Each structure stands twice: as C-alpha cells, then as structure tokens.
C-alpha cells in the first residue's frame, strides 16, 4: 500500500508542476516557434495560391564526346574530346500544375527551359562551347475537357513535334534517334555534309488542339508563327504481348528566308530579295514525317523506325532553282534501330542496340550512318548511364574532284532526373 501511495503522490505532483509551468509561460510559450516558422516561410518556394498545383521537375544530362573526322575543311583529319550537353535529352528544369474547374474541365500551365553550355549538336572543330543559354522550351497555359480534348496557347510543342522520335524502348538518350545527333555541326559546317534533322517543327508559339484518345488513337493540330500549321495522328497501346506506338504528320510553314538547300534561316530571304526591286517574298516548305516503335514484352526485343521528306513549294526555297525541274530536290531521311531491353541486373533495365540511317538534302549532300549503343538504368536514383558509337560516310555533293568525308564519334554520359 505504501508503494502504491508513493507512485500516486509522485504522479499528482508531476501534473501539478506541469500546469504551474504552463501558467507561468502564459501566451508567450509559442512566440519563438511562430517567429521561426515565419522566417522559414519567407525563404521557401511557395505557390501563389492554393487552387492550382505546383510541381517542380527537371534533369541533368552531360557526356564525354570523342570524335574523329576528315574531309572538307578537315582534309588532313582531326580528332578531339569534348565535355558536352547532349541534345537528345538536355539539362532542363520546369514548373507545371493544374486545377480542376469541375468534373468535366480542368486548366493548367507549363514553364520549362533548358541550359546547354556545350550543345553536342553545335560544337565545331575549333569551338567546344557552342550552346543555348538558355533555350526556352515551354511557356503556355491549357484547358482540357474529358469529352472535347485539350487546347494549349503559347510556346508549346507543335503537332508534329516528336513524331519522328517515337520510341517505346529506353535507348533514345544514347544518341539513338533520328535527330539531335552529336557532331551534327562538324558534319555540316566542317566537312560539308547535309544538316541533320527529322524536319519536326519542335516548339513554337502556337495554339494547339488534341482530341480525346479513342482506343489508343488521337489527333493533333497546331497553328502559329508566320506562318506554320500542321496536323498529326498518333497511336499507343499494347496488343498480343507487344507494346506499340506510332504516328504520322503533315505540315507546312512559310517563313521569310528559309532555304531548303541549306536547312537554315537567312534574313536575305533566299535569292529573291533585291533581284526584282520588290519586297522579299515569303518562303514555303511542306513536310511529311512519322515513326513507329514496337517492343515484345516477353523477350524485350524491340524495333524503331522513322522517315520523312521536306520539299519546297516555290522557287525561292530552292535558291531560285526550279525544284520541279530536278535542280533542287527534296530533303529526306530514314532511321532504324533494333535491340533487346531486359532487367538483367537489380539496378534496373539494360538495353543494347544497333542503328543505321541516311540523310539527304536538296543539293546532293548526304551521309550514311551505322552505330551501336547501350543504356543502363539505375532505378533507385532515377538515372540512366549510356554509351554509343556512330560512324558516318559523308558525301559533300561536289563531285569526284572534291574530298568527301568521314566522321566517327563515341558519346558516353548520364542523365539524372528530379
């Protein structure tokens, strides 16, 4: 009984002392804590309101690029090693969010930019620092209806953006796509080959509409700039053990100074400006491109292919030549790759593949390419490690008296997402 009484007395005394301490502190007991919370709120990124969500996202992608080239301005050959920012999936960060208006409608936004100090597609034989500082990628708002589709307004992907880069494997990061190849400026500017690309309009100031998805299919169209419009049809789904995706797009753009023969913009508006004493005429080109990709889920075997053609629809685009007379041909390309993708290691999936492709421009410059590559995912760190080798035979289009060229490159690097 004495032991029980002693425990009871101790408990009562402790409760009494706690109440007295609280009473002594009064209303100031949390003042220091509230002041500290206010300081933290002042230095923390916050949403402007509680109605629209906010997600911060991004990735860092860098690589080591070895290259060896000869031909054109590199008649005696040259090689080097650069630290580069791959354009296949460059370093970037952004903000996006959305809010439900009602059960049918929602609204949202996306703002994203990319920072590349040494764009792998732009470095040259005498400059390893060419880049985009920064390159704005997205800045638009959107409205979406479950039954009527989605509308975007602002800097956004056009309808054909990504149409020739459709890929259900994990290998695109390893310089394994129909555009954004490392060393493209060396092939074009130093050797004299064609500009590399898949003729997508990428991101522009447009209004874009996407239909709802019906059985894996949906359509898109966009209009903007001065002037650009395109339409695309896409599919994604899984059937009979295959994961599949594909799409095709048609577009037309009219931009003063676009020259199909050089694949570049020129403020002189081709050769028309000044010849007739009038104002420069707008230049028009049309594009048809697309891609398909399939992966067998059971074995991991995959195949990806894409192709496209871009042609002039007036003589200005052909440097004043009559394109229908054969003097100025269409630009065209094709690209394929195949390999296997499986989870051999606990780290994540592993993929190995081979690739080949060809590119031609309107004045008989061309290259043919083959290559190999591998990707290793590290799931615990949201990371990809990759390496690829590409070998190009470059035709400068100048005939047998002028040197053609060769270009070889190895790109090895990593990407980590956050």
matplotlib code that plots the C-alpha trace (Angstrom):
import matplotlib.pyplot as plt

x = [0.0, 2.8, 4.5, 1.2, 0.6, 4.1, 3.5, 0.2, 1.6, 4.5, 2.1, -0.1, 3.0, 4.2, 0.9, 0.7, 4.1, 3.4, 0.3, 2.1, 4.9, 2.4, 0.7, 3.9, 4.7, 1.3, 0.6, 4.3, 5.0, 4.9, 6.2, 9.7, 8.4, 6.0, 8.8, 11.0, 8.1, 7.6, 11.4, 11.2, 8.1, 9.8, 12.7, 10.7, 9.3, 5.6, 2.6, 0.9, -2.4, -3.9, -6.2, -3.6, -1.0, 2.7, 5.3, 9.0, 10.8, 14.0, 17.1, 20.8, 22.4, 26.1, 28.5, 32.0, 32.2, 35.2, 35.2, 37.4, 36.8, 38.3, 37.2, 36.1, 37.9, 39.4, 41.2, 44.2, 42.0, 41.3, 40.1, 39.3, 37.5, 34.8, 32.5, 29.1, 25.4, 23.5, 20.6, 18.7, 17.5, 19.3, 19.6, 16.4, 14.0, 10.5, 7.2, 3.8, 0.5, -3.2, -6.6, -10.0, -12.7, -15.5, -16.0, -15.6, -13.0, -9.5, -6.9, -3.1, 0.2, 3.8, 7.0, 10.3, 13.8, 16.9, 20.5, 23.3, 26.8, 28.2, 25.4, 26.6, 24.9, 26.6, 30.2, 32.7, 36.3, 37.5, 34.9, 33.7, 31.5, 28.6, 25.3, 21.9, 22.0, 19.1, 16.7, 13.1, 11.1, 7.6, 5.6, 1.9, -1.4, -4.0, -7.7, -8.8, -12.2, -12.7, -15.0, -13.7, -9.9, -7.2, -6.1, -2.7, -1.8, 1.8, 5.3, 4.4, 5.1, 3.7, 1.5, 4.5, 6.9, 8.3, 6.5, 9.8, 11.2, 8.5, 10.3, 8.9, 12.5, 14.8, 17.5, 16.8, 19.0, 22.1, 22.2, 19.8, 17.2, 16.6, 17.7, 19.9, 23.0, 26.2, 28.6, 26.0, 27.6, 31.0, 29.4, 27.6, 30.0, 33.4, 33.1, 30.4, 27.7, 23.9, 22.2, 21.0, 17.4, 14.0, 12.0, 9.9, 8.8, 9.5, 8.4, 6.9, 4.4, 1.2, -2.3, -2.5, -5.5, -5.5, -8.6, -9.5, -8.0, -10.2, -8.9, -5.3, -5.7, -5.7, -5.2, -3.5, -3.2, -1.4, -1.1, 1.2, 4.2, 4.2, 3.0, 3.0, 0.4, 0.5, -1.7, -0.7, -2.2, -0.8, -1.4, -0.1, -1.2, -0.3, -1.6, -0.6, 2.4, 3.7, 4.0, 3.4, 3.4, 3.4, 2.4, 2.4, 2.3, 2.0, 2.9, 3.5, 5.5, 6.0, 9.0, 10.9, 14.5, 14.0, 16.3, 15.7, 19.1, 21.0, 18.4, 18.8, 17.2, 18.6, 17.3, 18.1, 15.1, 16.9, 17.9, 14.7, 15.4, 16.7, 16.6, 13.3, 13.4, 10.4, 9.8, 11.2, 8.7, 7.8, 9.2, 7.1, 8.1, 5.9, 6.9, 5.7, 7.3, 6.5, 7.7, 6.8, 8.2, 7.4, 8.7, 7.9, 7.2, 8.2, 11.6, 12.5, 13.3, 12.4, 12.4, 12.1, 12.0, 11.3, 11.4, 10.5, 10.6, 10.6, 10.2, 9.9, 6.6, 8.1, 11.3, 12.6, 13.1, 15.4, 17.8, 16.0, 16.1, 13.1, 12.6, 10.2, 13.0, 15.2, 17.8, 16.6, 15.5, 13.6, 15.3, 14.7, 15.9, 15.3, 16.4, 16.1, 17.3, 16.8, 17.9, 17.0, 15.9, 15.7, 16.3, 19.5, 20.6, 18.8, 19.8, 17.3, 16.8, 19.7, 19.4, 21.8, 21.1, 22.3, 21.2, 21.5, 20.2, 20.6, 20.2, 20.0, 19.5, 18.3, 21.7, 23.1, 24.9, 24.3, 25.5, 25.0, 25.4, 25.6, 26.2, 26.0, 24.9, 23.9, 21.9, 21.8, 19.0, 19.6, 16.0, 16.9, 18.5, 16.2, 19.4, 20.4, 24.0, 24.7, 27.3, 27.0, 29.2, 28.3, 30.2, 29.3, 30.2, 29.7, 29.1, 29.7, 27.9, 30.8, 31.8, 34.8, 37.3, 36.4, 37.1, 34.2, 34.5, 34.2, 33.0, 33.2, 32.1, 31.7, 29.4, 29.2, 27.4, 24.5, 21.2, 19.6, 16.0, 14.5]
y = [0.0, 2.4, 1.7, 2.4, 5.6, 6.9, 6.4, 8.2, 11.1, 11.4, 11.4, 14.1, 16.3, 16.0, 17.0, 20.0, 21.2, 21.0, 23.1, 25.7, 25.9, 26.4, 29.0, 30.9, 30.9, 32.2, 33.4, 33.7, 29.9, 29.7, 33.1, 31.9, 29.0, 31.2, 33.6, 30.8, 29.4, 32.8, 33.0, 29.6, 30.6, 33.7, 31.7, 28.8, 28.5, 28.6, 28.5, 31.8, 30.2, 27.0, 26.4, 25.4, 22.7, 23.2, 20.6, 21.3, 18.9, 18.6, 16.6, 17.0, 15.4, 15.6, 13.4, 12.9, 13.1, 11.8, 12.5, 11.9, 13.5, 14.1, 15.6, 19.1, 21.7, 18.7, 17.3, 16.1, 14.8, 16.0, 14.5, 15.7, 15.1, 17.5, 17.6, 18.2, 18.6, 16.0, 17.5, 14.1, 14.9, 18.1, 19.5, 21.4, 22.3, 23.5, 24.2, 22.7, 22.5, 22.2, 22.8, 21.1, 23.6, 21.0, 17.3, 17.9, 20.7, 21.4, 24.0, 24.2, 25.6, 24.6, 26.6, 25.0, 26.0, 24.2, 25.3, 23.9, 25.4, 23.0, 21.6, 18.3, 19.1, 22.6, 22.1, 22.6, 21.6, 24.9, 25.6, 23.3, 25.8, 26.5, 26.2, 27.5, 29.9, 29.4, 27.8, 28.3, 25.1, 25.6, 28.6, 28.0, 27.6, 24.9, 24.0, 20.3, 18.7, 14.9, 14.9, 17.6, 17.4, 19.8, 23.3, 24.9, 28.5, 29.8, 28.4, 24.7, 21.6, 21.7, 18.8, 17.1, 17.6, 14.2, 12.4, 11.0, 10.3, 7.8, 5.1, 2.6, 1.5, 3.3, 3.9, 7.4, 9.0, 7.2, 9.4, 6.9, 8.9, 10.5, 14.0, 15.7, 13.6, 14.7, 16.2, 17.4, 20.8, 19.2, 17.1, 20.1, 23.0, 21.5, 18.5, 19.9, 17.3, 17.9, 19.4, 16.6, 16.6, 15.0, 18.1, 18.4, 22.0, 21.3, 24.1, 27.3, 30.0, 28.2, 27.3, 23.5, 21.2, 17.5, 15.3, 12.9, 9.4, 6.8, 3.2, 4.5, 6.9, 10.7, 13.6, 16.9, 20.2, 23.5, 26.9, 29.8, 31.9, 33.5, 31.1, 27.5, 24.8, 21.0, 18.0, 14.7, 11.3, 9.0, 5.7, 3.9, 0.7, -3.0, -6.0, -9.7, -9.1, -6.1, -2.6, -0.4, 3.3, 5.2, 8.4, 10.4, 14.1, 16.7, 20.3, 23.5, 26.6, 30.0, 31.8, 34.5, 33.3, 29.6, 27.8, 24.1, 23.7, 24.8, 23.9, 27.3, 30.7, 33.7, 37.2, 37.8, 35.6, 33.3, 34.8, 36.6, 39.7, 42.7, 40.9, 42.4, 45.6, 44.4, 43.2, 39.8, 37.0, 34.5, 31.1, 27.9, 24.3, 21.3, 18.3, 14.7, 12.6, 9.9, 6.9, 3.5, 1.5, -1.9, -3.9, -7.6, -7.6, -11.2, -11.1, -7.4, -7.4, -4.0, -2.2, 1.6, 3.3, 6.8, 8.6, 12.0, 14.3, 18.1, 19.8, 23.3, 24.6, 27.6, 28.5, 30.8, 27.9, 26.3, 29.3, 30.4, 27.0, 25.3, 22.4, 20.6, 20.6, 18.4, 21.1, 21.3, 18.1, 17.3, 16.8, 13.3, 10.9, 7.5, 5.9, 2.5, 0.7, -2.7, -4.4, -6.0, -4.4, -6.6, -6.4, -8.4, -6.5, -5.5, -1.9, -1.6, -2.4, -2.8, -2.2, -2.9, -2.0, -1.3, 1.6, 2.8, 5.7, 8.1, 11.8, 13.8, 17.5, 19.4, 19.9, 16.3, 16.5, 13.2, 10.9, 7.3, 6.1, 3.0, 2.6, 0.6, 1.6, 0.5, 2.0, 1.0, 2.3, 2.9, 2.9, 3.9, 7.1, 7.9, 7.7, 6.5, 5.7, 5.3, 5.0, 5.0, 4.8, 6.2, 6.1, 8.3, 8.3, 11.9, 12.9, 16.6, 16.7, 18.4, 15.6, 13.3, 16.2, 17.4, 15.3, 13.6, 12.9, 10.5, 11.2, 8.9, 9.6, 8.0, 9.6, 8.3, 10.0, 10.0, 11.6, 12.0, 13.2, 15.1]
z = [0.0, 0.8, -2.6, -4.4, -2.5, -3.3, -7.0, -6.9, -5.0, -7.5, -10.4, -8.9, -8.1, -11.7, -13.1, -10.7, -11.6, -15.4, -15.0, -13.0, -15.6, -18.4, -16.4, -15.8, -19.6, -20.4, -24.1, -25.0, -25.0, -28.8, -29.8, -30.7, -32.6, -34.6, -35.4, -36.7, -38.8, -40.4, -41.3, -43.0, -45.0, -46.2, -47.7, -49.1, -52.6, -52.4, -54.7, -55.4, -54.4, -53.1, -56.1, -58.7, -58.0, -58.4, -59.5, -59.9, -62.1, -64.2, -65.2, -65.6, -68.7, -69.6, -71.5, -72.8, -76.6, -78.6, -82.3, -85.4, -88.7, -92.1, -95.4, -96.4, -94.2, -92.3, -95.3, -93.2, -90.4, -86.8, -83.6, -80.1, -76.8, -75.5, -72.5, -74.0, -73.3, -75.4, -77.2, -77.2, -73.7, -72.4, -69.0, -68.0, -65.3, -65.2, -63.3, -64.1, -62.4, -62.9, -61.2, -61.6, -62.7, -62.4, -63.2, -66.9, -67.3, -65.9, -66.6, -66.2, -67.2, -68.0, -68.0, -68.9, -70.1, -71.0, -70.3, -72.5, -72.3, -75.0, -77.2, -78.7, -82.0, -82.3, -81.2, -84.0, -84.7, -83.3, -80.7, -77.9, -76.1, -78.5, -76.7, -75.8, -72.8, -72.1, -74.5, -73.5, -74.2, -72.8, -71.7, -72.1, -70.4, -71.3, -71.0, -71.1, -71.4, -70.8, -73.8, -76.1, -75.8, -74.9, -76.1, -75.4, -76.1, -76.0, -76.5, -76.9, -78.9, -82.4, -83.6, -85.4, -82.5, -81.5, -84.3, -85.8, -82.4, -81.1, -79.1, -76.7, -75.6, -73.2, -75.8, -77.2, -74.6, -76.1, -79.3, -80.7, -82.5, -85.9, -84.8, -82.3, -83.3, -81.5, -84.1, -86.5, -86.9, -87.6, -90.4, -91.8, -91.2, -91.2, -93.6, -95.9, -95.5, -95.0, -92.0, -89.7, -88.7, -88.9, -90.1, -87.0, -86.1, -82.4, -80.0, -81.4, -80.4, -81.4, -80.5, -80.4, -80.1, -79.2, -79.4, -76.7, -77.0, -78.6, -78.4, -78.2, -81.2, -81.1, -83.5, -83.1, -85.0, -84.4, -85.9, -85.2, -86.1, -89.5, -90.8, -89.6, -89.4, -89.0, -88.3, -86.8, -85.9, -83.1, -81.6, -78.4, -76.9, -76.2, -78.1, -78.3, -76.0, -77.9, -76.7, -79.7, -80.7, -84.0, -85.7, -88.9, -89.6, -92.4, -92.0, -94.0, -92.9, -94.6, -93.1, -94.9, -95.5, -95.0, -97.5, -98.1, -99.7, -96.6, -93.9, -92.3, -92.0, -93.9, -93.5, -97.1, -98.0, -100.3, -103.7, -104.4, -102.3, -104.3, -107.7, -108.7, -106.6, -104.6, -101.1, -100.1, -100.7, -98.1, -98.4, -98.2, -97.5, -96.7, -94.6, -94.2, -91.4, -88.9, -86.9, -85.4, -82.5, -81.0, -78.1, -77.3, -73.6, -73.1, -74.7, -74.6, -78.4, -80.0, -83.3, -84.0, -87.4, -88.7, -92.0, -93.5, -96.5, -96.8, -100.1, -101.4, -102.8, -104.6, -106.4, -103.6, -101.3, -103.9, -104.2, -107.3, -109.0, -110.4, -108.0, -110.3, -113.0, -110.9, -109.9, -106.4, -104.8, -101.6, -98.3, -96.9, -94.2, -92.7, -89.4, -87.8, -84.7, -83.1, -79.9, -76.7, -73.4, -70.2, -66.5, -66.2, -63.1, -59.9, -60.7, -63.5, -67.2, -69.6, -73.3, -76.2, -79.8, -83.3, -85.5, -89.1, -91.1, -94.1, -94.7, -98.0, -98.6, -101.7, -103.3, -103.2, -99.8, -97.9, -95.1, -94.3, -90.8, -88.6, -84.9, -81.7, -78.2, -74.6, -71.8, -68.1, -65.9, -62.1, -60.8, -57.2, -58.4, -61.4, -63.5, -67.0, -68.0, -71.7, -74.4, -78.2, -81.2, -84.7, -87.9, -90.9, -94.6, -95.8, -99.4, -99.9, -103.2, -105.0, -107.3, -107.6, -107.6, -104.1, -101.0, -99.3, -95.6, -92.7, -89.1, -86.1, -82.6, -79.2, -76.6, -73.1, -70.2, -67.8, -67.0, -63.6, -63.1, -60.2]

ax = plt.figure().add_subplot(projection="3d")
ax.plot(x, y, z, "-o")
ax.set_aspect("equal")
plt.show()
